[in-house]
């Protein structure tokens, strides 16, 4: 009984007022525009070319933009969902299907390229662009997760990093040729993985739920 009383006293002393949080999809739709805006501003540090929308295959770039941005928001929703006790990733099948379509578009872009393999270092611009755009988005994701914290900080932050990566891919598609090389695509993937790693390293302690200490 003494241990129980000590635990209750500790919880009472450290607990603060509880405010109901909005559903994950509502919070994601509020945070995603901020992330995109900051990411876009950050890309002013990088030279930006414009996509040739007169190209007959520009529809591929448009589809890439829509799918990338949709996946980015969906990943943010998933990150916020799993941060809540008992929360889980919903619509996994739709997300997996979106990733499959995104990969199919990338493979198509590689297949129509004049140099499908690409040269070493060819994707350096895309890597720089994605990381530059994604870093402020990662910070936004950490701030969003800090509101509720998370029992699974690594999973939440990995999903937030994935969201930042896909939102960055969406911005990149506005200034990227329709053609893509395997080397260029590899740079995209590496940059996205780096954003996920940075999200975990920077935010793990910030979003993790602290344990109550019993004195």
VMD Tcl script that draws the C-alpha trace (Angstrom):
set ca {
  {0.00 0.00 0.00}
  {2.84 2.33 0.79}
  {4.23 1.93 -2.75}
  {0.81 2.61 -4.24}
  {0.41 5.73 -2.14}
  {3.85 6.95 -3.22}
  {2.98 6.35 -6.87}
  {-0.31 8.22 -6.54}
  {1.45 11.13 -4.83}
  {4.09 11.24 -7.57}
  {1.46 11.18 -10.32}
  {-0.57 13.88 -8.60}
  {2.47 16.11 -8.18}
  {3.72 15.77 -11.76}
  {0.45 15.56 -13.70}
  {-0.72 18.74 -15.41}
  {-4.09 19.72 -16.80}
  {-5.20 17.57 -19.71}
  {-6.50 19.09 -22.93}
  {-8.16 17.00 -25.60}
  {-6.14 16.96 -28.81}
  {-7.65 17.15 -32.27}
  {-7.78 13.99 -34.43}
  {-4.46 13.18 -36.14}
  {-5.79 14.02 -39.62}
  {-6.89 17.47 -38.47}
  {-3.53 18.17 -36.84}
  {-1.68 16.91 -39.92}
  {-3.68 19.17 -42.23}
  {-2.76 22.10 -39.97}
  {0.94 21.28 -39.72}
  {1.57 20.10 -43.31}
  {1.04 23.54 -44.94}
  {3.49 25.06 -42.46}
  {6.02 22.34 -43.26}
  {5.56 22.85 -46.99}
  {5.85 26.62 -46.67}
  {9.07 26.45 -44.69}
  {10.45 23.79 -47.02}
  {9.68 25.96 -50.04}
  {11.37 28.97 -48.45}
  {14.43 26.85 -47.65}
  {14.75 25.85 -51.31}
  {15.48 29.48 -52.13}
  {18.99 28.55 -51.02}
  {19.15 26.11 -53.96}
  {19.01 26.96 -57.64}
  {15.58 26.03 -58.96}
  {14.71 25.27 -62.56}
  {11.15 24.97 -63.80}
  {9.51 21.79 -65.07}
  {8.66 21.94 -68.78}
  {4.88 21.74 -68.53}
  {4.61 21.88 -72.34}
  {6.24 18.45 -72.50}
  {3.70 15.78 -73.54}
  {4.86 13.69 -70.56}
  {4.42 16.53 -68.07}
  {1.40 14.61 -66.80}
  {3.90 12.23 -65.19}
  {5.43 15.10 -63.23}
  {1.94 16.30 -62.22}
  {1.02 12.81 -61.03}
  {4.29 12.61 -59.11}
  {3.51 15.88 -57.36}
  {0.01 14.79 -56.34}
  {1.10 11.34 -55.14}
  {4.18 12.63 -53.29}
  {2.26 15.34 -51.45}
  {-0.55 12.92 -50.61}
  {1.91 10.37 -49.24}
  {3.66 13.10 -47.26}
  {0.44 14.15 -45.53}
  {-0.56 10.49 -45.00}
  {2.78 9.77 -43.33}
  {2.34 12.80 -41.05}
  {-1.12 11.52 -40.09}
  {0.38 8.10 -39.35}
  {3.14 9.65 -37.23}
  {0.61 11.56 -35.14}
  {-1.66 8.52 -34.87}
  {0.95 6.14 -33.45}
  {2.12 8.80 -30.99}
  {-1.18 8.46 -29.11}
  {-1.46 5.47 -26.72}
  {-3.42 2.78 -28.52}
  {-3.13 4.60 -31.82}
  {-2.21 2.77 -35.01}
  {-1.52 3.49 -38.64}
  {-4.78 3.45 -40.56}
  {-5.22 2.87 -44.30}
  {-1.94 0.96 -44.55}
  {-3.13 -0.57 -47.80}
  {-3.77 2.83 -49.38}
  {-0.36 4.10 -48.28}
  {1.37 0.99 -49.62}
  {-0.55 1.36 -52.87}
  {0.50 5.01 -53.14}
  {4.14 4.08 -52.62}
  {3.81 1.39 -55.30}
  {2.39 3.92 -57.78}
  {5.16 6.38 -56.87}
  {7.78 3.70 -57.54}
  {6.09 2.78 -60.82}
  {6.24 6.41 -61.96}
  {9.93 6.52 -61.05}
  {10.63 3.33 -63.02}
  {8.73 4.75 -66.01}
  {10.76 7.98 -65.83}
  {13.97 5.91 -65.78}
  {12.80 3.80 -68.74}
  {12.30 6.86 -70.98}
  {15.60 8.46 -70.02}
  {18.35 8.77 -72.59}
  {20.78 7.54 -69.94}
  {18.83 5.22 -67.61}
  {21.85 4.32 -65.50}
  {23.25 7.82 -65.01}
  {26.71 8.92 -63.97}
  {28.18 8.93 -60.48}
  {27.22 12.13 -58.67}
  {24.39 12.90 -61.08}
  {21.83 13.09 -58.27}
  {23.78 15.54 -56.12}
  {21.41 18.43 -56.92}
  {18.33 16.38 -56.04}
  {19.97 15.15 -52.84}
  {20.78 18.72 -51.80}
  {17.30 19.94 -52.72}
  {15.45 17.19 -50.79}
  {17.60 17.59 -47.67}
  {17.39 21.40 -47.76}
  {13.60 21.34 -48.15}
  {13.14 18.48 -45.69}
  {15.13 19.74 -42.70}
  {12.65 22.47 -41.69}
  {9.84 19.98 -42.29}
  {11.50 17.55 -39.87}
  {11.56 20.29 -37.22}
  {7.86 20.96 -37.82}
  {7.15 17.25 -37.42}
  {9.03 17.16 -34.11}
  {7.09 20.17 -32.85}
  {3.81 18.51 -33.85}
  {4.73 15.29 -32.05}
  {5.89 17.15 -28.97}
  {2.27 18.17 -28.34}
  {1.29 14.62 -27.30}
  {4.72 12.96 -27.01}
  {4.91 9.29 -27.96}
  {5.29 5.86 -26.39}
  {6.93 4.82 -29.67}
  {9.16 7.81 -30.48}
  {11.34 6.03 -33.04}
  {8.34 4.81 -35.05}
  {6.58 8.18 -34.84}
  {9.69 10.09 -35.88}
  {10.50 7.67 -38.69}
  {7.03 8.25 -40.12}
  {7.45 12.02 -39.66}
  {10.75 11.79 -41.54}
  {9.00 9.83 -44.28}
  {6.37 12.55 -44.48}
  {9.06 15.22 -44.78}
  {10.78 13.23 -47.52}
  {7.66 12.80 -49.65}
  {6.65 16.44 -49.23}
  {10.17 17.35 -50.39}
  {9.81 14.99 -53.37}
  {6.61 16.83 -54.24}
  {8.42 20.17 -54.23}
  {11.29 18.70 -56.24}
  {8.90 17.53 -58.96}
  {8.08 21.19 -59.70}
  {11.65 21.74 -60.89}
  {12.81 18.36 -62.15}
  {12.81 16.91 -65.68}
  {10.37 14.10 -66.34}
  {13.28 11.82 -67.23}
  {15.07 10.20 -64.32}
  {18.20 8.09 -64.03}
  {18.78 5.23 -61.60}
  {21.63 7.20 -60.01}
  {19.38 10.23 -59.59}
  {16.60 8.12 -58.07}
  {19.07 6.55 -55.66}
  {20.00 10.05 -54.49}
  {16.30 10.69 -53.80}
  {16.04 7.56 -51.66}
  {19.26 8.29 -49.76}
  {18.12 11.84 -49.02}
  {14.76 10.56 -47.77}
  {16.45 8.00 -45.54}
  {18.75 10.68 -44.17}
  {15.75 12.84 -43.22}
  {14.24 9.90 -41.35}
  {17.49 9.35 -39.46}
  {17.82 13.03 -38.60}
  {14.23 13.08 -37.33}
  {14.93 10.19 -34.97}
  {18.26 11.61 -33.74}
  {16.93 15.11 -33.12}
  {13.51 14.27 -31.76}
  {13.82 11.03 -29.81}
  {14.30 12.62 -26.42}
  {11.97 15.50 -27.18}
  {8.90 13.43 -28.07}
  {9.46 10.41 -25.82}
  {7.13 10.15 -22.83}
  {9.13 10.62 -19.64}
  {8.63 8.08 -16.92}
  {7.43 9.06 -13.48}
  {10.13 8.76 -10.85}
  {9.08 7.30 -7.53}
  {11.01 8.79 -4.66}
}
mol new
graphics top color blue
foreach p $ca { graphics top sphere $p radius 0.5 }
foreach p [lrange $ca 0 end-1] q [lrange $ca 1 end] { graphics top cylinder $p $q radius 0.2 }
display resetview
